[in-house]
Amino acid sequence: MADPMKIRAQMVGDKVEVRVLMAHEMETGLRRDPSGNGGYIGAWFIQNVTATCNGRTVLSAEWGTAVSKNPFLSFRFTGGKPGDKVQVTWTDNHGDKRTDETTIAAA
Amino acid sequence: MQSGRRNMLKGSGGAAVLGLAAMAGLFRPGSAWAQQGGWNQQAFETKSLQDAVKALGGQQPTQSADIAITSPDIAENGAVVPFTIASRIPQTQNIAILIEKNPNILAANFSIPNGTEPWVNTRVKMAETSKVYALVKAGDGKFYYASKEVKVTLGGCGG
């Protein structure tokens, strides 16, 4: 199981700003295997990310291999208030999945 | 299967080995990436802005001044280049980040539902100095883009 995400959700004016830091290798599949047997390190990266606030989808994303290792993502949405739950889920190309949630903090 | 191909490569000439190895490297991801539901594999394998837009279901994209790309002009480390994309196009549905000289042009595609600001901030890898496109799909199904040149002093494809 992958390491937990760090999620912060905070009111900025009437919007909620969400910042997510995920723990993932994000291997492109184009990198040489350092063991020197001529192979490549297999691609291993997050493909889908979904963020919900109290069950309502506030952002979804499809990612390729070009997203950096330990991906950072930040976005803003309206309609949230302090105390609401923000949940973020990612799925990688191995089918591994991780969901973490946080509570919206006041400004 | 992989080792068999390597052995075959070892048996052939030097330049041909390099060329074939490069090709093998390019084609490998296609077979190795498991198809997930809701992941547009076709779009992530495209090499040009036009092809990416087509794979995302659009026609010719239009250049727009209403998309702002915020990023460093010179990125010291291509492995982590921060980008903020903001769109002022009404009913922005999708924001995508495309890096022209990466092995595959499409880096990320965000869906912006109603109520979410057309503003995303993330970090991507860049293989080399390249033009970066921010592509926006509006509510009318049209695609708009803005571009910016970002210099990379150390590529993000090391190893």
Interface residues (C-beta under 8 A of the other chain):
Chain A: K15 M26 T28 G29 L30 R31 R32 P34 N37 G38 G39 Y40 I41 G42 A43 Q47 N48 R56 T57 V58 L59 S60 A61 E62 W63 G64 T65 A66 V67 S68 K69 P71 F72 L73 S74 F75 R76 F77 T78 G79 T91 N93 H94 G95
Chain B: Q2 R6 A21 G25 R28 P29 A32 W33 A34 Q36 G38 W39 N40 A43 F44 A79 V80 V81 P82 I99 N102 P103 N104 L106 A107 A108 N109 F110 S111 I112 P113 G115 T116 E117 W119 V120 N121 T122 R123 V124 K125 M126 G156 C157 G158 G159
